[in-house]
């Protein structure tokens, strides 16, 4: 019987494979496998070649070999054909088995998260402030002194559970002797959900750092954290947003540089970090756009401006040097720092008699207004800087004009419940 041809051998057969973050594997020699991954976010760039084998100690090791020749021609360096990938996988596996075993350092969890954070900063990580804060507040005090070889799954689970039960920490003055906090009541379902969500987000930071240590062969054993799962049903799909009248009340209650910051957030949907880094040269007066060079997703984008937003940025850019910050906190040109706007925002919300919201939720107001006005969800996703429309569909699809909703309203029973007086 003829031998079945591998689905990885040709561009045509690979093109028929479904896009998935899970690689397609084939055994190419004893103990050596070649993998092909065409992730859902490749966006037409083609797939990548992987190899997997065992180290001398018996631990499973995986490596990326290079890009597949799905789009570009193979050059046997960065872009590989199937046969070139097989040869490179075999050579890599052979070197893995014959390489001298280097002693691994006995690092603590605290040292690992510090190294991971340093590496991510060098790679241009955009959420450094949040990760550093979680590490300093939740990870280092409880797990920082534990070595990786001593870390157990029970420790990680207890640490996760402890975060969910701990009081919520509040902003505290630097001169204060004790940290302010508030205990969440057991019957406060929303408060308890938020505590579990905080624990989940911090667990994600810890696992990212420990997985980095595993991938860099600082450790081979990830059993202490691999199967520790986050709490379920903690992320609320409902988002808060301000309608047009509430937005005007908020801006009327704010003053000066804070008013400019809030208006920019409402009219661009940009994140705080993106706004705080904008320079005068990022505003294109002729085309009425701003250029966001650095975003959370790592994808630069141009945001088209309405006439009101163009007038705002035009005023901020007038008679300023091209490298000056557009949005400044102080008259001397000092930029906004994380959390430096919060006290002013709270005061403006109170003055406007609006519920407490975050600056990030002004981004939701921008997106919801576009969706309600009929903007396609993919256009909204592009404006927000998302790589696809999944997040927009999750949070805003119910606001969009809908054939399903219109049909239900037209055809479903509409019962008149007016009470007749007896």
C-alpha positions in Angstrom: 0.0 0.0 0.0 1.3 3.4 -0.9 2.7 5.5 1.9 0.4 8.4 2.9 1.9 11.8 1.9 2.4 14.2 4.8 0.0 17.2 4.8 3.1 19.3 5.7 5.0 18.5 2.5 3.6 21.1 0.1 2.1 24.6 0.1 -1.1 23.3 -1.3 -1.7 20.7 1.4 -0.7 23.1 4.2 -3.1 25.7 2.8 -5.9 23.2 3.4 -5.1 22.9 7.1 -7.4 25.0 9.4 -5.9 28.0 11.1 -5.1 27.0 14.7 -2.7 27.9 17.5 -2.2 24.1 18.0 0.6 22.8 15.7 0.2 19.9 13.2 2.9 17.4 14.0 4.6 14.6 12.1 7.3 12.2 13.3 10.4 12.5 11.1 12.7 10.2 13.0 12.8 8.4 16.3 12.2 10.9 19.1 12.0 13.9 16.7 8.9 15.6 15.5 8.4 18.4 13.0 5.5 20.8 13.6 3.7 23.4 11.5 1.6 26.1 13.1 -0.7 28.4 11.1 -2.1 30.5 13.9 -5.3 32.4 13.7 -3.4 35.7 13.9 -1.0 35.1 11.1 -3.0 37.5 8.8 -1.6 36.1 5.5 2.0 35.8 6.5 1.9 32.0 6.4 2.8 29.4 9.0 5.9 28.6 11.0 8.0 25.4 11.4 8.6 23.9 14.9 10.6 21.0 16.2 10.1 19.0 19.3 12.3 16.4 21.0 13.7 15.3 24.3 16.8 16.7 26.2 19.4 14.4 27.7 17.5 14.7 30.9 14.3 13.4 29.2 12.5 16.7 29.3 10.4 17.7 26.3 11.9 20.6 24.4 10.4 22.6 21.6 11.9 25.3 19.3 10.8 27.5 16.4 12.9 26.7 13.3 11.7 29.5 11.0 9.0 30.6 8.7 7.3 28.2 6.2 7.6 29.0 2.5 3.8 29.5 2.2 4.1 33.1 0.9 7.8 33.8 0.5 10.3 31.6 -1.4 12.5 29.3 0.8 16.0 30.7 1.4 17.1 27.9 3.9 17.7 30.6 6.5 14.6 32.4 7.7 12.2 30.8 5.3 12.3 27.0 5.0 10.7 24.5 2.7 9.3 21.3 4.3 12.5 19.3 3.5 14.8 22.1 4.8 12.7 22.2 8.0 13.1 18.4 8.4 16.9 18.6 8.0 17.1 21.5 10.5 14.9 19.7 13.0 17.1 16.5 12.9 20.3 18.6 13.3 18.8 20.5 16.2 17.6 17.3 17.9 21.1 15.8 17.5 22.8 18.8 19.0 20.3 18.7 21.9 21.3 15.2 22.8 25.0 15.7 22.4 25.3 19.1 24.1 27.0 19.4 27.4 24.6 19.8 30.3 25.0 23.2 31.8 24.2 23.7 35.4 21.0 25.6 36.0 20.9 28.4 38.5 18.8 28.0 41.6 16.6 31.0 41.1 13.7 32.1 43.3 10.3 33.1 41.9 11.2 36.7 42.7 14.4 36.5 40.6 12.5 34.8 37.7 9.7 37.5 37.6 12.4 40.2 37.7 14.3 38.6 34.8 11.0 38.1 32.8 10.0 41.7 33.3 13.4 42.9 32.2 13.2 40.8 29.0 9.6 42.0 28.3 10.7 45.6 28.7 13.5 45.0 26.2 11.0 43.6 23.8 8.7 46.7 24.1 6.1 45.3 26.5 3.3 47.9 26.8 1.7 46.8 30.1 4.9 47.0 32.2 3.3 49.4 34.8 0.5 47.0 35.5 2.7 43.9 35.6 5.3 45.6 37.8 2.6 46.7 40.2 1.1 43.2 40.5 4.5 41.7 41.0 5.4 44.2 43.8 2.0 43.9 45.5 0.9 40.3 45.2 3.7 38.0 43.9 7.0 39.1 45.6 5.7 39.3 49.2 4.2 35.8 49.2 6.2 33.7 46.6 9.3 35.8 46.0 11.7 33.9 48.2 10.5 30.4 47.1 12.9 28.7 44.7 11.5 27.2 41.5 12.5 23.7 42.5 10.6 24.1 45.8 7.5 25.7 44.3 4.4 23.4 44.4 1.0 23.5 42.8 -0.6 23.6 46.3 1.4 26.8 47.1 0.3 28.5 43.9 -3.4 27.5 44.5 -3.3 28.8 48.1 -1.7 32.0 46.9 -4.3 32.5 44.2 -7.1 31.8 46.7 -5.6 34.1 49.3 -5.6 37.0 46.8 -9.3 36.5 46.1 -10.1 36.6 49.9 -7.8 39.4 50.8 -9.1 43.0 51.4 -9.0 45.3 48.4 -6.0 47.6 48.6 -6.7 51.4 48.2 -4.4 54.2 47.1 -2.4 55.3 50.1 -0.2 58.3 50.6 3.5 57.7 50.5 3.9 59.1 54.0 1.3 56.8 55.5 2.5 54.1 57.9 -0.1 51.5 57.0 -1.7 50.6 53.6 -5.4 51.5 53.3 -7.7 48.7 52.4 -11.4 47.7 52.5 -12.8 44.2 53.2 -15.3 43.0 50.6 -18.5 41.7 52.2 -19.3 38.0 51.6 -22.7 38.9 50.2 -21.3 41.5 47.8 -21.4 39.4 44.6 -19.9 42.1 42.4 -17.1 42.9 44.9 -16.2 39.2 45.2 -16.2 38.8 41.4 -13.8 41.7 41.1 -11.4 40.2 43.7 -11.4 36.9 41.8 -10.8 38.8 38.6 -7.8 40.5 40.2 -6.4 37.1 41.3 -6.8 35.8 37.7 -5.0 38.7 36.2 -2.1 38.4 38.6 -2.0 34.6 38.1 -1.6 35.3 34.4 1.4 37.5 35.1 3.0 34.8 37.3 2.4 32.0 34.8 3.8 34.1 32.0 7.0 34.7 33.9 7.3 31.0 34.9 6.6 29.8 31.4 9.3 32.2 30.2 11.7 30.4 32.7 10.7 27.0 31.3 11.1 28.2 27.7 14.6 29.5 28.5 15.5 26.2 30.1 15.9 27.7 33.6 13.6 24.9 34.6 12.2 21.8 33.0 9.4 21.1 35.5 6.3 23.3 35.1 4.0 21.0 37.1 3.7 23.6 39.9 1.8 26.0 37.8 0.8 24.3 34.5 -2.5 22.9 35.8 -3.5 25.8 38.1 -6.5 27.3 36.5 -8.0 30.8 36.9 -11.4 31.3 38.7 -14.3 30.9 36.3 -16.9 33.4 35.3 -15.0 36.5 36.6 -14.9 38.7 33.5 -18.1 40.7 33.1 -19.1 41.1 29.5 -21.1 44.2 30.3 -19.2 47.5 29.9 -20.2 51.0 31.1 -20.3 54.0 28.8 -21.5 57.5 28.8 -24.1 58.8 26.4 -23.7 62.1 24.6 -25.4 64.2 27.3 -23.3 62.5 30.1 -20.1 63.1 28.1 -20.9 66.8 27.9 -21.6 67.0 31.6 -18.3 65.4 32.4 -16.3 67.7 30.1 -18.2 70.8 31.5 -17.1 69.7 35.0 -13.5 69.2 34.1 -11.0 72.0 33.6 -7.7 72.7 31.8 -5.4 69.9 30.9 -7.7 67.2 32.4 -10.5 68.4 30.2 -8.2 68.1 27.1 -7.2 64.5 28.2 -10.8 63.4 28.7 -12.0 65.0 25.4 -9.2 63.2 23.6 -10.1 59.9 25.1 -13.8 60.3 24.2 -13.1 61.4 20.6 -10.4 58.9 19.7 -11.0 55.8 21.8 -7.3 55.6 22.5 -5.8 54.1 25.6 -4.3 56.3 28.3 -0.7 55.2 27.4 -1.3 55.9 23.7 -2.6 59.4 24.5 0.2 60.2 27.0 2.8 59.4 24.4 1.4 61.4 21.5 3.7 64.1 20.1 2.9 67.1 18.0 4.3 65.4 14.9 1.8 62.6 15.4 -1.1 65.0 14.5 -1.6 65.3 10.7 -3.5 68.6 10.4 -4.0 68.2 6.6 -5.6 64.7 6.8 -7.1 65.2 10.2 -5.6 62.0 11.8 -3.4 61.1 14.7 -0.7 58.4 14.4 -0.4 56.0 17.3 3.0 54.4 16.9 3.0 52.2 20.1 -0.1 50.3 21.2 -0.8 47.4 23.5 -1.1 45.0 20.5 2.2 46.3 19.1 0.4 47.4 15.9 0.7 51.0 14.9 -2.4 52.8 13.5 -3.8 56.0 12.2 -7.0 57.2 13.8 -9.3 59.5 11.7 -10.5 62.5 13.7 -13.9 64.2 13.7 -13.9 68.0 13.2 -14.1 68.5 16.9 -11.2 66.2 17.6 -9.2 67.8 14.8 -9.9 71.3 16.4 -8.8 70.0 19.8 -5.5 68.6 18.5 -4.9 71.6 16.3 -5.1 73.9 19.3 -2.8 71.7 21.3 -0.3 71.5 18.5 -0.2 75.3 17.7 3.2 76.9 18.1 4.7 73.7 19.6 7.9 71.8 18.6 7.3 68.6 16.6 8.7 66.4 19.5 6.7 68.1 22.2 4.0 66.1 23.9 0.5 66.9 22.7 -1.3 66.3 26.0 0.5 67.7 29.0 -0.4 67.7 32.6 1.4 71.0 33.5 2.0 74.2 31.7 5.7 73.6 31.5 5.1 70.6 29.2 5.3 67.8 31.8 3.5 64.7 30.6 0.7 62.7 32.2 1.9 59.8 34.4 -0.1 56.6 35.1 -2.9 57.3 37.7 -2.0 61.0 37.9 -5.4 61.9 36.5 -7.5 59.8 38.8 -8.2 62.4 41.6 -9.2 65.0 39.1 -11.4 62.5 37.2 -13.2 61.5 40.4 -13.8 65.1 41.3 -15.2 65.8 37.8 -17.5 62.8 38.0 -18.9 63.9 41.4 -19.4 67.5 40.1 -21.3 66.1 37.1 -23.3 63.7 39.3 -22.1 60.7 37.2 -21.4 57.2 38.5 -17.7 56.3 39.1 -16.0 55.2 35.9 -12.4 54.8 34.8 -10.6 56.6 32.0 -10.5 53.3 30.1 -14.3 53.3 30.1 -14.3 56.5 28.0 -12.8 54.2 25.3 -16.0 52.1 25.6 -18.1 55.3 25.2 -16.3 56.0 21.9 -16.8 52.5 20.6 -20.4 52.2 21.7 -21.3 55.5 20.0 -19.8 54.3 16.7 -21.6 51.0 16.9 -24.9 52.6 17.7 -24.5 54.9 14.7 -24.1 51.9 12.4 -20.3 51.6 12.0 -19.2 48.0 11.0 -17.7 46.2 13.9 -14.4 45.6 12.0 -14.1 49.4 11.5 -14.6 49.9 15.2 -12.0 47.3 16.0 -9.5 49.0 13.6 -10.1 52.3 15.3 -9.5 50.8 18.7 -6.3 49.0 17.6 -7.6 45.4 17.9 -6.2 42.8 15.6 -9.7 41.4 14.9 -13.3 42.1 15.8 -13.7 39.5 18.5 -13.4 41.9 21.5 -15.7 44.4 19.7 -18.3 41.7 19.1 -18.1 40.6 22.7 -18.7 44.0 24.2 -20.7 46.0 21.6 -22.4 43.6 19.1 -25.7 43.9 21.1 -25.7 47.7 20.4 -25.5 47.3 16.6 -28.5 47.4 14.2 -29.4 43.7 14.1 -31.5 41.7 11.7 -32.3 39.2 14.5 -33.4 41.9 16.9 -35.5 43.7 14.3 -37.2 40.4 13.3 -37.9 39.5 17.0 -39.5 42.9 17.6 -41.6 42.6 14.4 -42.8 39.0 14.9 -42.7 38.1 18.6 -45.9 38.3 20.8 -46.4 41.9 22.0 -48.8 41.6 25.0 -50.6 44.7 26.2 -50.5 44.5 30.0 -52.6 47.6 30.7 -54.7 46.9 33.8 -58.5 47.5 33.3 -60.1 49.1 36.4 -62.8 47.0 38.0 
